[in-house]
């Protein structure tokens, strides 16, 4: 086991993140650079779903 630890190379600190990760992170940022809290979006979806169920119920 110790030999494997010595043989393995450390992670390169200069390695850039891949494009998919950067795109994913960009989805959580507004055009003006403000971060979006994912829980805010979840709450908005729940409110939307509740409103849609109420409209269906009233029809």
C-alpha positions in Angstrom: 0.0 0.0 0.0 2.7 2.5 0.9 4.4 1.8 -2.5 1.2 2.8 -4.2 1.1 6.1 -2.3 4.7 6.9 -3.3 4.1 6.0 -6.9 0.9 7.9 -7.4 1.4 11.5 -8.6 -0.2 14.4 -6.8 -3.0 16.3 -8.5 -1.6 19.0 -10.7 -2.6 22.4 -9.2 -2.4 24.0 -12.6 -5.0 21.6 -14.1 -8.0 23.5 -15.4 -11.6 22.3 -14.8 -13.3 20.7 -17.7 -15.8 22.7 -19.8 -18.8 20.7 -18.6 -18.1 21.7 -15.0 -17.7 25.3 -15.9 -21.0 25.3 -17.9 -22.8 23.7 -14.9 -21.5 26.3 -12.6 -22.5 29.1 -15.0 -26.1 27.9 -14.8 -26.1 29.0 -11.1 -25.0 32.5 -11.9 -27.1 35.5 -13.3 -25.9 37.6 -16.2 -24.6 40.2 -13.7 -22.5 37.7 -11.8 -24.8 37.1 -8.9 -25.0 33.5 -7.6 -28.4 31.8 -7.5 -29.2 29.6 -4.5 -30.6 26.3 -5.8 -33.1 26.1 -2.9 -34.7 29.3 -4.2 -35.4 27.6 -7.5 -36.8 24.6 -5.7 -39.2 26.8 -3.7 -40.2 28.6 -6.9 -41.0 25.2 -8.6 -43.0 24.1 -5.6 -45.0 27.3 -5.6 -45.6 27.0 -9.3 -46.8 23.4 -9.0 -49.1 24.3 -6.1 -50.6 27.1 -8.1 -51.1 24.8 -11.1 -52.9 22.2 -9.0 -55.1 24.9 -7.6 -56.1 26.1 -11.0 -56.9 22.5 -12.1 -59.0 22.1 -9.0 -61.0 25.3 -9.7 -61.7 24.4 -13.3 
